């Protein structure tokens, strides 16, 4: 590391007298003193306490209803039926009932939930082709090897959408009915659109370029995934613009859950209907279910969740409680530290002087 | 400095540089024939080529890569890379490993290349003899040749070598080229003082001894040219044989780090096994049922094999606990510290225009852990300047304390400072004693003079003491001008005078005195004698008793001041006495047997009944700041041993024989030596050969497990420098060998305190803080995967985006910790010098050890638990305000990653004790870069190009817009940081470290601390301990007496004598001891370090322990 400098004279090799080189840069040396640490702790405790209380109050205002329909009501029949794989083609409808003691005011969200379904397995998560889903023609006919083992069917035709994720799509459908005190039934209207991330719907999932062809023609030469009843271009029979890779249910499913127990958005209460402008009234409800998705072989459970939301989501008690607990712990620590500092810290200082 | 003409040393160079050395196994004897290349090449002896540069342009890449992959860590990452290429195992994309690996390899390669280049450039510095030569002839009469061997053995006096008489007449090149003698000699060895061989020429045998050899590393002096035959070249030379093996030095932190990395590796395997077992259970219980959705891979037919693959997958995922960037970060930090050492103005010596240089960039933090310092003496502790300081003439003492002017730095003894006008007065008024005193000094010596130009005399002294004395005489009007074999010409008070030189009774170590017998112009014969007071005072005429007592007191005073003393006496001889003695002397001189003894007896006979003239005191100047530095270092609990090649006391023939360089320390004596020596605060080992210096160092390394530092300036220190943990070379002086072998070099011993107490301490502190944080952050980062394993069926799914995994260590968290590792300071530099106790944590290895490591790991694991379970608990039930659940994988990944980056950033902010602009830029910049890069990677444009690689599109935006995510991150941060803060506060409050209390510039008087440099000279006068006398006896060696009288060498060439700085002294020990003693007293209450252990010879391991106040060195 020889340093050669062009400075003349006896000090030619004298290092520069810069603050940086002489390690004299102006610097801030914070120290943990009682004057800074203790107030900080009390302040933290206070902040956490306030947040916790506020969050708790917010959470209290939400309503939530969970219904495990795996074997509920008449669904036990379908449950038994789905045990046998050979019946996969046959449809099965059943009905589950529940009641709301208090009305769900405001926007009500309808979720389906799965338990013990591992969408987060490494090989499962990898088994998809985003190139295909974004509408690349080459990937449509030649799905990426990521999709293994659901790339092609027995005849060698490419599967669209390929991969284990798409193949295992949740395909139960629900129709919710409200039964008022007079015994009259109202179909609860659910908005099945806008339940995805904006970027998913508009960037990540695109149909292949249609030009003048119909969607079915575009997908010609591909086959539907193994477990699917209908091809991808016919997923939503009511709304032709909701077909292909941009189908909301497909997109929702393709956004893999992080944990084995999860819920996914199915629909939002359509409050334009005069009966439900205030949300869901109290009373008894029933759900008609097209029971297609088998869960018994992996010991899974299925449920529906109805919930109202606040600004930070649904009925999530963990966060406020965690904040309250943290707050009290910090307070405890702060008090302990204060006592220690008062009792012993001063002695320490005396000894040192 | 070297202005002497370049002599064609290599005229008869027998080996071409292009013949590479091949190992001659067990060479029994060496045969070399002059001017016969073919004959010599048969033997394949080592050539003079010594390769120090490792690479060239072509070989660099493969060789360097090969070397790098010999590092276990790098091989391990290569292995990981291969694992990742197996699709069934690959849980991470290949680039997560290859990007950091490539970065690491590149940085290391660049560093290696620069190191190599610099090393190469340093080589050709000065010209010494480059091989071991047999002296054939020289420009001087009789084939004489003067050399200085300081580089070789540390002995600083000039030595004479003489060629075999038959070859000395060869003379010019024509004759030499026809010379075809053959030398048969011993194989290469490391004995510096022995050579044994035979020259066969013209059918005659001539015995060759060390007296005929010019060894590599010697410098030709006073001789214009010489011709030699190369006997040993390159690695075979005695210098190279003595320099010890070059070892790759590693710091203790390095070794600890390697152990810890191994442990972490074991930990990684354990985690892998646990998760693999989990996977086996899961696959059997759940996975097998889940097969309709996710069938097992075709080659996988059962859960056990699945678990086996899962093990490797987890090894890949969890490999970040063994951080690839650890080693390269450590290197970068050390490089930074090295630059700070190079840049330090406080370690720049303006006199010699030399800045400190960290020649090795891998040892810096070890500088903060030194427990033993092994120092050379001459040139390291002392300046090699003798100055005539005081004198006692006829019972009157002259010379004031001149310590104020001690700081004059000069390489010559010509600058003269004697501050006592009364002495000058005394000379001027013509006081007979004073005049006789200086007359003696101008006559009784073996100095040779050279009159370069009118009035400019240059003295060529065999020892610097003599030079100082003759110079002193000159300055007081008694100028020694020149000598012939029979006369000495002087100028006395302006009047020229010529003395007939009748005899020189030369010095030797037994006599400890020298005399001359001269006849002055009036025909009066007088014997002048100077010598050690112990021997000289015994030989005085009884009438001197009173004067002897007074002078003795003066001598004691001088000795107490650490000055080297000599007593001076004369004796008038009558013509008859002289004739009689002359006869007996001639007789003794001609004797064939026991000549030495007879001569000694003859000398003894005449050196009797002398009249005392007085005494001189010479100061062997210590280097500037040496006592202060030693005091500070011993306050820092560093033990200082001085290992010197200087001779102490009598040259016992037995010791002389035994003290060959090759003698190893005898095993049974090791422990005794060690226990005795270690009981002392300061140890001085004398007459240590270069190899023994190394052995002493090795001994301490082996038995004490302490960090050792060796400091020296000459080639004789090379082995010690190489074998100590840290080698420091004193640069800016003549020798470069020590510097070349050293790890650090600077030009003044006193810089050592700054190197250790400031740079070393900081380096250690920074490195420890860095390591603690580094392990913490990687565990916090990696262990999250472990917890996630329990939720994802142990399928080796990562928690984070693969780009985050790639960039976490090299971008998001690297710079703040590097900035801390390079710039952090706990206390300002002047504090660590004021409070040497601050150095102790390093010696005790308190800041980073296995316990600290486990604390860091525990903290990391705790953080990972928080970072996983808090987002898990919050997000699994939370949703966006539009109802979309937040429990999807990508949201979870982004939340956890963000929380992680924020938590580790807050942690580094807590760890950073010294916030410079750079720290701010790094911390905030890293946080900024995290968000910027994440948004970029999750952007639509990248996704549109590579949909399968950037499938996190929109996640950052979607996640970070959610208040609940931020509440989660805040909660996790609070839970992670609050306990740490509480613990730190408690520790600070209840058990404050010295460094904690010394951070603020407030504390006044703190016990035990030593402030300032103080004026050591004050104490020096006050404390008078023992009387140590007669440095002369030890310092002097058999001189040129015989040569002068024989008339062999009366020719002095016009060599640059000024550069000749002979280093010979021994009064310095006492000076040192005294100064240390007084500094210690000055400190008050600090244990004074007056214990000295004197090691006479390693081969007999005769230990002399002198505790407390030394009265006299006795043997």
Interface residues (C-beta under 8 A of the other chain):
Chain A: X1 X2 X3 X10 X11 X12 X13 X14 X15 X16 X17 X21 X22 X23 X25 X26 X27 X28 X29 X30 X31 X32 X34 X37 X40 X41 X44 X48 X51 X55 X85 X107 X109 X111 X116 X118 X119 X120 X121 X122 X123 X124 X125 X127 X129 X130 X131 X133 X134 X136 X144 X146 X148 X149 X164 X167 X168 X194 X195 X196 X197 X198 X199 X200 X203 X204 X255 X256 X257 X258 X259 X260 X261 X262 X263 X264 X265 X268 X297 X298 X299 X309 X311 X312 X313 X314 X315 X316 X317 X318 X319 X322 X323 X326 X329 X330 X333 X336 X337 X340 X341 X344 X345 X348 X352
Chain B: X91 X114 X118 X121 X122 X286 X289 X290 X292 X293 X294 X295 X297 X298 X313 X338 X339 X340 X342 X343 X344 X345 X348 X350 X351 X353 X354 X355 X357 X358 X359 X361 X762 X791 X792 X793 X795 X796 X797 X798 X823 X825 X829 X870 X872 X873 X874 X875 X876 X877 X878 X879 X880 X881 X882 X883 X884 X885 X886 X887 X888 X889 X890 X891 X892 X893 X913 X914 X915 X916 X917 X918 X919 X940 X943 X944 X947 X948 X951 X953 X954 X957 X958 X962 X963 X964 X967 X968 X971 X974 X975 X978 X979 X981 X982 X984 X985 X986 X988 X989 X990 X991 X992 X996 X997 X999 X1000
